[in-house]
């Protein structure tokens, strides 16, 4: 019972983080300057994960592929968590 709760809670946190990353990507198209408090919150919560991956990936011009990589990895982790 307790282990199932732990897996479900971890799954919830990972999916919530995926939504934060998607929100950051969408908001970067709507408000590229990032001056709103929502933009600042999304950058502050997602940058610790996206930043190191961005430094490892090769430059692709104006496209940032780090959110895609993180979402794919998080999806694999969620998929392979025990049900």
C-alpha beads as a LAMMPS data file, in Angstrom:
LAMMPS data file: protein, C-alpha beads

83 atoms
82 bonds

1 atom types
1 bond types

-500.0 500.0 xlo xhi
-500.0 500.0 ylo yhi
-500.0 500.0 zlo zhi

Masses

1 110.0

Atoms # bond

1 1 1 0.000 0.000 0.000
2 1 1 2.728 2.487 0.963
3 1 1 4.965 1.595 -1.962
4 1 1 2.091 2.059 -4.405
5 1 1 1.469 5.521 -2.983
6 1 1 5.151 6.365 -3.370
7 1 1 5.186 5.270 -7.026
8 1 1 2.004 7.210 -7.767
9 1 1 3.360 10.306 -6.030
10 1 1 6.615 10.082 -7.982
11 1 1 4.643 9.632 -11.211
12 1 1 2.568 12.724 -10.342
13 1 1 5.694 14.817 -9.680
14 1 1 7.308 13.772 -12.946
15 1 1 4.159 14.532 -14.951
16 1 1 3.805 17.897 -13.211
17 1 1 7.392 18.718 -14.148
18 1 1 6.639 17.780 -17.751
19 1 1 3.739 20.237 -17.701
20 1 1 6.006 22.947 -16.321
21 1 1 8.438 22.368 -19.182
22 1 1 5.646 22.459 -21.758
23 1 1 4.346 25.655 -20.163
24 1 1 7.791 27.207 -20.422
25 1 1 8.069 26.303 -24.099
26 1 1 4.624 27.675 -24.935
27 1 1 5.197 30.832 -22.920
28 1 1 8.506 31.426 -24.676
29 1 1 6.564 31.813 -27.922
30 1 1 3.868 34.013 -26.394
31 1 1 6.139 36.204 -24.303
32 1 1 9.752 35.882 -25.478
33 1 1 11.069 38.569 -23.115
34 1 1 9.969 36.544 -20.072
35 1 1 9.112 39.497 -17.858
36 1 1 5.946 38.148 -16.254
37 1 1 6.016 36.446 -12.884
38 1 1 4.752 33.227 -14.458
39 1 1 7.672 33.216 -16.907
40 1 1 10.139 33.837 -14.107
41 1 1 8.619 31.019 -12.047
42 1 1 8.784 28.569 -14.956
43 1 1 12.393 29.472 -15.720
44 1 1 13.382 29.186 -12.065
45 1 1 11.816 25.735 -11.685
46 1 1 12.907 24.188 -14.977
47 1 1 16.348 25.719 -15.575
48 1 1 18.207 23.466 -13.070
49 1 1 17.288 20.487 -15.267
50 1 1 17.318 22.107 -18.712
51 1 1 20.559 24.070 -18.261
52 1 1 23.006 21.156 -17.946
53 1 1 21.378 19.340 -20.865
54 1 1 21.533 22.503 -22.979
55 1 1 25.270 22.756 -22.317
56 1 1 25.856 19.153 -23.455
57 1 1 23.769 19.332 -26.653
58 1 1 25.307 20.822 -29.787
59 1 1 24.031 24.214 -30.908
60 1 1 21.076 23.989 -33.295
61 1 1 20.617 27.630 -34.149
62 1 1 17.576 29.210 -32.612
63 1 1 15.965 25.901 -31.605
64 1 1 16.443 24.588 -28.082
65 1 1 16.103 20.814 -28.005
66 1 1 16.718 20.391 -24.277
67 1 1 12.979 20.466 -23.346
68 1 1 12.331 17.678 -25.850
69 1 1 15.145 15.549 -24.419
70 1 1 13.948 16.068 -20.834
71 1 1 10.328 15.272 -21.717
72 1 1 11.379 12.077 -23.506
73 1 1 13.515 10.941 -20.565
74 1 1 10.791 11.764 -18.042
75 1 1 8.258 9.887 -20.180
76 1 1 10.482 6.813 -20.204
77 1 1 10.904 6.994 -16.435
78 1 1 7.153 7.303 -15.880
79 1 1 6.473 4.463 -18.301
80 1 1 8.832 2.059 -16.535
81 1 1 7.691 2.818 -12.985
82 1 1 5.816 -0.148 -11.517
83 1 1 2.055 0.220 -11.659

Bonds

1 1 1 2
2 1 2 3
3 1 3 4
4 1 4 5
5 1 5 6
6 1 6 7
7 1 7 8
8 1 8 9
9 1 9 10
10 1 10 11
11 1 11 12
12 1 12 13
13 1 13 14
14 1 14 15
15 1 15 16
16 1 16 17
17 1 17 18
18 1 18 19
19 1 19 20
20 1 20 21
21 1 21 22
22 1 22 23
23 1 23 24
24 1 24 25
25 1 25 26
26 1 26 27
27 1 27 28
28 1 28 29
29 1 29 30
30 1 30 31
31 1 31 32
32 1 32 33
33 1 33 34
34 1 34 35
35 1 35 36
36 1 36 37
37 1 37 38
38 1 38 39
39 1 39 40
40 1 40 41
41 1 41 42
42 1 42 43
43 1 43 44
44 1 44 45
45 1 45 46
46 1 46 47
47 1 47 48
48 1 48 49
49 1 49 50
50 1 50 51
51 1 51 52
52 1 52 53
53 1 53 54
54 1 54 55
55 1 55 56
56 1 56 57
57 1 57 58
58 1 58 59
59 1 59 60
60 1 60 61
61 1 61 62
62 1 62 63
63 1 63 64
64 1 64 65
65 1 65 66
66 1 66 67
67 1 67 68
68 1 68 69
69 1 69 70
70 1 70 71
71 1 71 72
72 1 72 73
73 1 73 74
74 1 74 75
75 1 75 76
76 1 76 77
77 1 77 78
78 1 78 79
79 1 79 80
80 1 80 81
81 1 81 82
82 1 82 83
